[in-house]
Amino acid sequence: MGTVASPHFVIFPFMSYGHTIPLLHLATLLRHRFITVTVFTTPANAPYIRDFLGDESISVIEVPFPKDVQDIPPGVENTEKLPSMSSLYQFARATKLMQPLFEQALSALQHPPTCVISDAFLGWTQESAEKIGIPRYFFFGMSVFATTFYQLLGVQRPHAQAASLDEPFTFQSFPWLKFTRNDFERPFRDLEPKGLAVDFMMEQGISFAKSRGMITNSFYELEARFADYFNQHLGPKSWCVGPLCLAKWPMIASLSQTHNKHQHWMQWLNNKLANDQPVLYVAFGTQAEVTPEQIQEIAKGLELSNTCFLWVTRPKVLEHLHGLEERVKNRALIVKEWVDQSEVLRHESIKGFLSHCGWNSILESICAKVPILALPFMAEQHLNAKLVAEEIGVGLRIMPSNGSVRGFVEGEEVEKMVRELMEGEKGERVSKKVKEMGENAWEAMKEGGSSWSTLGLFIDDVFAGKL
């Protein structure tokens, strides 16, 4: 009888921080289970990945990013550096040109791989895995909730009956939830969706169907009814192994206490805590493109609210905030550099998070037991906001003044909802709920918890697929 080769999992994240970080957390969890892990990336992303992992036992292999791609400036190897998010699909499509070099590198690995875990946007890796006879699993960095409703929209098309973008409709299996076409992103909400985004997602859909399963950054207790529905009626099989941000959390906690205590924002937060002044954390991720007018209106609402806030933003957003820092200097801090978001959220002075509702941010907030004030802008963020505010009750939602879920948000509405979250009864209610859900998140990741057990079942499935 031949001996079973020791497991070797290949991980290939998409070149975008929001997609990469959860997969690096997964790499850490797999190493804890004594699995050899190799991460593939491009040369420009490799230093960040090595630094983030901080673990030399995880190999990082570089595959060159294609040159001379239309609409992608030379040297751009990460979506953060794209001139506009409108070229996201050209960028994603260009990764397919890496396939021959990826396959060459795969076959050159001394330790033969047992499976490939790649981002959903790297659908071509399905073919690469098939060529060497190993299973491929894809990582979809969205909530099960959003994944379910985007799939159902295409299959059941309930929006075809809605006369306008704001007319409500429901899905048969979830009649208590009301949606509008505006809850979904263009072009997918269109009745006849077409264009590069649709073609790209159709291609990925084919590779989803051929793959062995989907790895999801969520935990069963958070989205149980949607996880069950997805696995029973949609598929491919989803494995909830998150929140992946907890993979390194205990370690980060001890490291960051020494590393971050000299950061000016940390000292500022300590000062607010000492003076018993609760703080609202404000951050809209790195990809959301918010108009200057909307940024100014958000700033106006924050200023009117009289709440202490820490706003982490990008230099180009600051251009639209003339004079704000000066006017709110005693109760607010505007930070222009990168901060460790989970570290900020864990600070005892933070009592709320005004967020764009990117999925990673939502999970970090739940794990830190901080309620969310939802202000979505793009991608599947509107569905995440619905999940947060209507379904699981861990946050409140700021709505535009036009009666739609999309549109311009007035400063007065921002002010009202900030006060409600930080001081009101509804704020108290969601605060209680997020504490409960945060406990569930930690329990899920502990030995014997739902995500811990699911990861074990996933590893078993890899071996079953390899036989």
C-alpha positions in Angstrom: 0.0 0.0 0.0 1.4 3.4 -1.0 1.6 6.1 1.7 -0.7 9.1 1.5 1.3 12.2 0.5 1.2 14.9 3.2 -1.3 17.7 2.3 -0.2 20.7 0.3 -2.8 23.4 -0.4 -2.2 26.1 -3.1 -3.9 29.4 -2.4 -4.2 32.1 -5.2 -5.9 35.4 -4.0 -7.2 38.0 -6.5 -5.0 41.1 -6.5 -7.1 43.4 -4.3 -6.6 43.8 -0.6 -10.2 43.0 0.3 -9.9 39.7 -1.5 -6.4 38.9 -0.5 -6.5 39.4 3.3 -9.2 36.8 4.1 -7.3 34.2 2.1 -4.1 35.0 4.0 -6.0 34.4 7.2 -7.2 31.1 5.8 -3.5 30.2 5.0 -2.7 30.8 8.7 -5.6 28.6 9.8 -4.5 25.8 7.5 -0.9 26.0 8.8 -2.3 25.5 12.3 -3.8 22.2 11.0 -0.3 21.1 9.9 -1.0 21.6 6.2 1.7 22.8 3.9 0.6 26.1 2.2 1.9 27.9 -0.9 0.5 31.3 -1.8 0.7 32.5 -5.5 0.8 36.2 -6.3 2.5 38.7 -8.6 5.9 40.4 -7.9 4.4 43.8 -6.8 2.0 42.1 -4.3 4.5 39.6 -2.9 6.3 41.9 -0.3 2.9 42.9 1.2 1.8 39.2 1.4 5.1 38.0 3.0 4.9 40.8 5.5 1.3 40.2 6.3 1.8 36.5 6.8 4.9 36.9 8.9 5.4 33.1 8.6 8.3 31.7 6.6 6.8 28.3 6.7 4.2 29.5 4.1 5.9 29.8 0.7 5.1 32.7 -1.6 5.6 32.1 -5.3 5.6 35.0 -7.8 4.0 34.8 -11.3 4.5 37.9 -13.5 1.4 40.0 -14.1 0.8 40.5 -17.9 2.2 43.5 -19.6 0.6 45.9 -22.1 -3.0 45.3 -21.0 -5.5 47.7 -22.5 -6.8 50.3 -19.9 -4.4 49.1 -17.2 -1.4 51.5 -16.6 2.0 49.8 -16.6 3.1 48.6 -13.2 -0.5 48.3 -11.8 -0.8 44.8 -10.2 -3.5 45.6 -7.6 -7.0 47.1 -7.9 -6.1 49.7 -5.4 -3.8 51.3 -8.0 -6.4 51.3 -10.8 -7.2 54.8 -12.0 -10.9 53.9 -11.7 -13.0 50.9 -10.6 -14.6 51.0 -14.1 -11.5 49.0 -15.3 -11.9 46.3 -12.7 -13.2 43.7 -15.2 -10.4 44.4 -17.7 -8.0 43.9 -14.9 -9.6 40.7 -13.7 -9.8 39.4 -17.3 -6.1 40.1 -17.8 -5.2 37.6 -15.0 -6.1 34.8 -17.4 -2.9 35.6 -19.3 -1.0 34.3 -16.3 -2.4 30.8 -16.8 0.5 29.2 -18.6 3.1 30.5 -16.1 0.9 29.5 -13.2 0.6 25.9 -14.6 4.4 25.8 -15.2 5.0 26.8 -11.5 2.4 24.3 -10.2 4.1 21.4 -12.0 7.5 22.6 -10.8 6.4 22.4 -7.1 8.6 19.8 -5.3 5.7 18.8 -3.1 2.7 18.0 -5.3 -0.3 20.1 -4.5 -3.5 18.4 -3.1 -5.9 21.2 -4.1 -6.1 24.8 -5.4 -8.1 27.4 -3.4 -8.4 30.5 -5.6 -10.5 33.6 -5.7 -13.8 33.4 -7.6 -12.4 36.1 -10.0 -9.6 33.7 -11.1 -12.0 31.2 -12.7 -9.3 30.0 -15.2 -7.5 28.2 -12.3 -10.3 25.6 -12.5 -8.8 24.4 -15.8 -5.3 24.4 -14.3 -6.4 22.2 -11.4 -8.2 19.8 -13.7 -5.0 19.4 -15.8 -3.2 17.9 -12.9 -6.2 16.1 -11.5 -6.7 18.0 -8.2 -9.9 19.7 -6.9 -10.3 23.4 -7.0 -12.3 25.4 -4.5 -13.1 29.0 -5.0 -13.2 31.8 -2.4 -16.1 34.3 -2.8 -15.5 37.2 -0.4 -19.2 38.1 -0.1 -21.8 37.2 2.5 -23.9 34.1 1.9 -26.9 36.5 1.9 -25.6 38.6 -1.0 -24.3 35.5 -3.0 -27.8 33.9 -2.6 -29.8 36.9 -3.8 -27.5 37.7 -6.7 -27.9 34.1 -7.8 -31.7 34.1 -7.3 -32.1 37.4 -9.2 -30.6 35.7 -12.3 -32.5 32.5 -11.9 -36.0 33.6 -10.7 -36.0 37.1 -12.1 -38.6 38.5 -9.7 -37.5 42.1 -10.6 -38.9 41.6 -14.1 -42.3 42.5 -12.6 -41.1 45.8 -11.0 -42.0 48.8 -13.1 -39.3 51.0 -11.7 -35.9 50.7 -9.9 -37.6 51.4 -6.6 -40.7 49.3 -6.8 -40.5 46.5 -4.2 -40.5 42.8 -5.0 -39.9 39.6 -3.0 -38.3 36.2 -3.6 -40.6 33.2 -3.1 -38.5 31.5 -0.5 -37.9 34.7 1.6 -41.3 36.6 1.4 -40.6 38.7 4.5 -37.7 40.5 2.8 -38.6 43.3 0.4 -36.0 44.2 -2.3 -35.9 46.8 -5.2 -33.8 46.7 -8.3 -31.7 49.5 -6.7 -30.5 47.0 -4.0 -28.5 45.3 -6.8 -25.7 46.7 -8.8 -25.8 47.5 -12.5 -25.8 45.8 -14.9 -27.0 42.7 -12.9 -30.3 44.5 -11.9 -31.1 45.2 -15.6 -33.7 43.1 -17.2 -31.4 42.3 -20.1 -28.0 42.5 -18.4 -25.1 42.8 -20.9 -21.5 44.2 -21.1 -18.1 43.2 -19.9 -19.1 42.7 -16.3 -21.9 40.2 -17.3 -19.6 38.3 -19.8 -16.9 38.1 -17.1 -19.3 36.8 -14.4 -20.9 34.3 -16.9 -17.4 32.9 -17.5 -16.8 32.6 -13.7 -20.2 31.0 -13.3 -19.1 28.2 -15.6 -16.0 27.6 -13.5 -18.1 27.8 -10.3 -20.2 24.9 -11.6 -17.2 22.8 -12.3 -15.4 23.5 -9.0 -15.6 21.3 -6.0 -17.0 24.0 -3.7 -17.0 27.5 -2.3 -15.2 28.8 0.7 -17.1 31.5 2.5 -15.9 34.1 5.0 -18.9 33.8 7.3 -20.1 31.7 10.2 -23.2 29.6 10.3 -24.9 31.3 13.2 -24.8 34.7 11.4 -26.6 33.6 8.2 -27.9 30.1 9.0 -31.1 30.2 6.9 -29.3 31.5 3.9 -26.4 29.1 4.2 -28.9 26.2 4.4 -30.9 27.5 1.5 -27.7 28.0 -0.6 -26.5 24.5 0.0 -29.9 22.9 -0.5 -31.1 24.8 -3.6 -28.2 26.6 -5.3 -24.6 25.5 -4.8 -21.9 24.6 -5.4 -21.4 23.5 -1.7 -20.5 26.4 0.5 -18.1 26.0 3.5 -18.5 28.7 6.2 -15.1 28.9 7.9 -15.1 32.5 9.2 -14.9 35.1 10.4 -11.4 34.7 9.0 -10.2 37.9 10.6 -10.2 36.0 13.9 -7.4 33.7 12.6 -4.7 36.0 13.8 -6.7 38.1 16.3 -5.3 36.8 19.6 -1.8 37.2 18.2 -2.5 40.6 16.7 -3.9 41.8 20.1 -0.6 41.1 21.9 1.6 42.4 19.1 -0.4 45.5 18.4 -0.5 46.6 22.0 3.2 47.2 21.8 3.3 48.2 18.2 0.4 50.7 18.2 0.6 52.3 21.6 2.7 55.1 20.2 0.4 55.8 17.2 -1.1 59.2 17.5 -4.6 57.9 16.9 -4.2 55.3 19.7 -3.2 58.0 22.1 -6.1 60.1 21.0 -8.5 57.2 21.6 -7.0 56.5 25.0 -7.6 60.1 25.9 -11.2 59.9 24.8 -11.6 56.8 26.9 -10.1 58.4 30.0 -12.6 61.3 29.6 -15.5 58.9 29.1 -16.2 60.2 25.6 -17.6 57.5 23.2 -16.2 57.6 19.7 -17.7 56.8 16.3 -15.3 55.2 13.9 -15.7 56.4 10.2 -14.2 54.5 7.3 -15.4 53.7 3.8 -12.8 51.2 2.6 -10.3 51.8 -0.2 -12.4 51.1 -3.3 -15.6 53.1 -2.9 -15.7 56.1 -5.2 -17.8 58.8 -3.3 -18.6 62.1 -4.9 -17.1 65.3 -3.3 -20.6 66.6 -2.6 -21.5 63.4 -0.7 -18.3 63.5 1.3 -19.0 67.2 2.3 -22.5 66.2 3.3 -21.3 63.3 5.5 -18.8 65.7 7.1 -21.5 68.2 7.7 -23.7 65.6 9.4 -20.7 64.4 11.6 -20.0 68.0 12.6 -23.6 68.7 13.5 -23.9 65.5 15.5 -21.6 66.8 18.2 -20.2 63.2 18.5 -16.5 62.4 18.9 -15.3 60.6 15.7 -12.2 59.1 14.2 -12.3 59.3 10.4 -9.8 57.3 8.5 -9.7 58.5 4.9 -7.6 58.9 1.8 -5.6 62.1 0.8 -7.8 62.7 -2.2 -10.9 62.8 0.0 -9.3 65.3 2.3 -9.3 67.9 -0.5 -13.1 68.1 -0.1 -12.9 68.7 3.7 -11.6 72.2 3.9 -11.6 73.6 7.4 -13.3 70.6 8.9 -10.3 69.5 11.0 -9.9 73.0 12.4 -13.7 73.2 13.3 -13.9 69.8 15.0 -10.4 69.5 16.4 -11.4 69.0 20.0 -13.7 66.1 19.4 -12.5 64.5 16.1 -9.4 63.1 14.5 -9.0 62.7 10.8 -6.3 60.1 9.9 -4.8 60.1 6.5 -2.5 57.0 6.8 -3.3 53.3 6.9 -4.5 52.0 10.3 -5.2 48.5 11.5 -9.0 48.6 11.4 -9.6 45.7 13.7 -7.3 47.3 16.2 -9.3 50.6 16.1 -12.6 48.7 16.4 -11.4 46.8 19.4 -10.5 50.0 21.3 -12.8 50.4 24.3 -13.7 54.0 23.3 -15.3 52.9 20.0 -19.1 52.7 20.3 -20.1 52.7 16.6 -18.8 52.3 13.1 -20.1 54.4 10.2 -19.3 52.0 7.3 -19.7 51.4 3.6 -20.6 47.8 4.5 -17.8 46.0 2.7 -18.1 42.4 4.0 -14.7 42.4 5.7 -15.5 45.5 7.6 -18.9 44.1 8.8 -17.2 41.0 10.1 -14.5 42.9 11.9 -17.2 45.1 13.5 -19.2 42.1 14.6 -16.1 40.4 16.0 -15.3 43.7 18.0 -18.9 43.8 19.1 -19.3 47.3 17.6 -22.7 48.2 16.1 -22.8 49.5 12.4 -24.2 52.6 10.8 -24.7 51.4 7.2 -24.0 53.8 4.3 -23.4 51.6 1.3 -22.0 52.9 -2.1 -21.1 50.1 -4.5 -20.8 46.4 -5.3 -22.9 44.2 -3.0 -22.8 46.7 -0.1 -26.5 47.6 -0.4 -27.4 43.9 0.2 -25.0 43.8 3.2 -26.6 46.9 4.6 -30.0 45.2 4.3 -28.6 42.1 6.1 -27.1 44.2 8.9 -30.1 46.5 9.5 -33.1 44.4 8.7 -32.2 40.7 9.0 -29.6 40.3 11.8 -30.2 43.7 13.6 -26.6 44.6 14.4 -26.8 48.0 12.9 -28.9 51.0 11.6 -29.1 52.3 8.1 -28.8 55.9 6.8 -31.2 56.4 3.9 -31.1 58.9 1.0 -33.7 61.6 1.0 -35.3 60.5 -2.4 -37.1 57.5 -0.9 -34.8 55.1 -2.7 -32.0 52.9 -1.3 -29.6 54.7 -3.7 -29.1 58.5 -3.9 -27.8 61.5 -2.2 -27.7 61.3 1.6 -28.3 64.7 3.4 -26.1 65.9 6.2 -29.2 66.2 8.5 -30.0 62.5 8.0 -26.3 61.6 8.9 -26.6 63.7 12.0 -29.9 62.1 13.1 -28.7 58.5 12.6 -25.3 59.1 14.2 -27.1 60.5 17.3 -29.5 57.5 17.2 -26.7 55.0 17.0 -24.6 56.6 19.7 -27.4 57.8 22.1 -30.8 56.5 21.1 -33.0 53.5 22.0 -32.5 51.8 18.6 -28.7 52.3 19.1 -29.0 50.5 22.4 -30.9 47.7 20.8 -28.4 47.0 18.0 -25.6 47.4 20.5 -27.0 44.6 22.5 -27.5 42.4 19.4 -24.0 42.9 18.1 -22.5 41.8 21.4 -24.5 38.6 21.2 -23.5 38.0 17.6 -19.8 38.9 18.4 -19.9 36.1 21.1 -21.2 33.7 18.4 -18.4 34.7 16.0 -15.7 33.9 18.6 -17.4 30.6 19.6 -17.6 29.6 15.9 -13.8 29.9 15.5 -12.9 28.1 18.8 -12.1 24.4 18.8 -15.4 22.6 18.4 -17.2 25.7 17.1 -19.1 25.7 13.8 -16.4 27.2 11.6 -13.6 25.2 13.3 -15.6 22.0 12.6 -16.5 23.1 9.0 -12.8 23.7 8.3 -12.1 20.1 9.4 -14.9 18.8 7.1 -13.5 20.9 4.3 -10.0 19.4 4.7 -11.7 15.9 4.7 -13.5 16.8 1.5 -10.2 17.8 -0.2 -8.9 14.3 0.5 -12.1 12.7 -0.7 -11.8 14.7 -3.9 -8.3 13.7 -4.4 -8.8 9.9 -4.2 
